[in-house]
Every structure is written in C-alpha cells, then in structure tokens.
Amino acid sequence: MRRLILSVFVLSFFSLQAQNSVELSLDSAVNYAVAHNKILKNSRYAIDKSSQKIKETISQGLPQISASVDYTNFLGAEASLQLNPAAPPAIIKFNPTSNFKATANQLIFNGNYIVGVQLAKLAKTITEKSYQKDELDVKEQTYQAYYMILAMQRILDKLRGNYKNAQTIYANTNNLAKVGVIEETDAKKLSVMVTSVGNAVKSTERQVELGYNLLRFQLGLPSDQDIKLTTSFEDIANKYDILSKPVDTFNIQKNINYQLVSMQGDIAKKSIDMAKASYLPTLVAFYSYTEKIKKPNFDMSPKHVLGLQLDIPIFAGGLRKYQLSQAKIDLDINENTKDLLADQLTLQGKQLSFDFNNLLEQYVSQKENVDISKEVLDQMNLKFQQGIVSSLELTSANNDYLTAESNITGTMLKLLNAELALRKLNNNF
C-alpha cells in the first residue's frame, strides 16, 4: 500500500512539473539546448569513447601478461627405447602431466604502434571538432525555432487585433443592414472578410504550435511542456544590431567544415606514415615461467625462459607498396576536396551577404508600406462608418494591411535567419 501511495505521489509530482511553464530568453534557450539536446548527448558519448580508444591503443604497447594451466593424460601410452640390439628395450611410460605457465611480452619497437597512437589522438581531436559542428547545428536550429515562434506570434497578434476590429465593424454594419440603412450586400461582403481573417488566425495558431514543438524537440523537453518566450523580435534585432551594421567578413579558417576537412588531411598524412612504418621491423621481448605440477618421468625443459624476437618484413608481393600508393592518393583527394570546399564556402559567404543586404533593403521599404497601409486602413474604417466608401474598398484596404504586416514579419524572419547563417559560416555563435 505504501508503494502504491508513493508511486501516485511521484507521478503527480512529475505531472505538476510538466504543467509548470518554463520561461526562456533566447540565450537561455540555446544554453539549455546545448546541455540537454539528445543529439549532443550522443556526441559527448563519442568523445568519451574516443578517449577510451586512445587508452586501448596505448595499452597494446604495454606489458602483456598471460597465464595458463594445462593437464595432459596419454591414456597409458608407452614408448620403447633400445640402444643396444643385444639388450632388451627400455619401456618408457607416458605419465599424465600438468603445467602452470606464465608469459610476459613487451613491445620494444613497432612503427605501426607509434603511428597508431598518433592516429588515435588525432581521431579524438576530430571527434571533438565534430561535436562542435553538431553544437553549431543545434544552436542554429534552436535559434530558428525561437525566431519562427516570434514571427508567427507577431502575425497572430496582428491577426487577432484585426479580427476583433473586423467583427465589430461587421456587427455594426449588420445591424444597419437589418434596419435597411445600408444594403445587405455590404454586410455579406464584410462577413467574408471576417471569415477569411478568422481562418488565418486558426492557421497561424497551428504554425505557432509547430514552432513550439520544434523548440521542445531541440531542448529535449516533453511534448506537453508549456514554454514562454521572454525575448522579442525587437530585442534580437537590437542585440545583434543587424539593422545598422554590416555583417562579419567571411573567414574560411574559422569555418567548422573547413577545419574538419583539414583534419582529415592530417589523417591522410598519418596513413602514409602508417604505410611506411609497415616496412620497419618489430622487436618484442618475452619472458616465460613454467611450473610442473605433474612431471613426466623424463623432463629437461627449464622453468625460466627470456628472449627477444625480431620480425623483419622482407617481401609481401607488393602489398605494402600498393598500400602506400593508396595512402598518397587519399592525401591528394583530400587536398583537392579542401580546395573545392574552399571555393564553395567562399561562394556561399558572398551569396549569404548578398541575400542579407537585399533583405535589409526590403525590410526598410516594407516598414514604410506597413505604416502607409495602416494609415489607409484607419481612414477607410472612418469613411466606411460615414458611408463614404464601400465594404469592398474597406476589405481591400484590410487585406493590404494584413499582407504588409505578413510581408515585413516574413522579411524580418528571413533577415534574422540570414544573419544566423552568416554567423554559423564564421563559427561565431
């Protein structure tokens, strides 16, 4: 019974925790994603695994000690030994034997081992750099989800205000149409406008929820976790000052993908060293100790054995030569890939800067359009109430205003994402 009560309490506690709202600024959302994103957790595991791989590689050059115990029964077998034909042969019985043997080996020199340790350390460095790339991706996707929510919420707020105003105008117009002051056609046209704006409100609400779901996924939060964003569009624009300053000049050396390809070149160079090291001899020292538990009748083997073994590669049918040739080709491929990537990234940086500047110009012009369309809509509302303009003209002005608000918000979202892409290209999060 106590366990049942405890289980109910724990479930209730976590249920309440899930219902509590989490308030997140843009920076706190990004930091939370870095700490809790499941993809980054796997990347951190990969770094830990690469550390263990280094230790595994190093351990292959440390003393290797093994022990064994054996028992042999010859099932009564005998052997005859006759040294003099005139004398009867001597019968030697094979008694059961048992031995305890301990062996220690120590690698003294092996070229592949030395290069292998260097490769393992370099592989860990690449894994750490790959984690940085994954972190950049998670940060970018968190930024994008946050931006999307703010953009859709801004449009939703405008739509809701417009919807409420349209309902008020429609209600007044419908009352006038009922008493015959104006034609019912005007009221019907306004009802279409109200329905259209209402549908836009519902569609935008779903897009806002989609943005929250994307953000929850990046943060590693439950799907029912309520989130409140505390950073506004204006705060972000002011923080990065994207409306007044030019974007950073692209520096290819800072790009994470270019750094990874360069590290792959280091791997290719080490692979050449590995292929060359296969021509070198291998020297191993060994020691063994054997204790006879059950001795045979005739035994002359020593208990202690110490020695050196030198393995010298002489001829392998050209195997090592071809391996070295392939390693050199891999390095050439990497150099060509790095040059190709440099060209692509440089072109991408120019294109992103071009897009950013275009969006910035669009934003300035669209800001004027919003102000003008809002002023026109307010005037149309007054004139419609005075009977100077028709409902069709009012509907047109309303659509123009909503389009202008939607366009400037969409441009602002694109502008933020363009600035985000440029910062990611420069590894500047």
Secondary structure as UniProt FT lines:
FT   HELIX           2..19
FT   STRAND          22..24
FT   HELIX           26..36
FT   HELIX           38..59
FT   TURN            60..61
FT   STRAND          64..72
FT   TURN            75..76
FT   STRAND          78..81
FT   TURN            85..86
FT   STRAND          90..93
FT   STRAND          97..109
FT   HELIX           111..178
FT   TURN            179..180
FT   HELIX           184..219
FT   TURN            223..224
FT   STRAND          227..229
FT   HELIX           233..240
FT   TURN            241..244
FT   HELIX           252..254
FT   HELIX           256..277
FT   TURN            278..279
FT   STRAND          282..294
FT   STRAND          304..311
FT   TURN            317..318
FT   HELIX           319..385
FT   TURN            386..387
FT   HELIX           391..425
FT   TURN            426..427
//
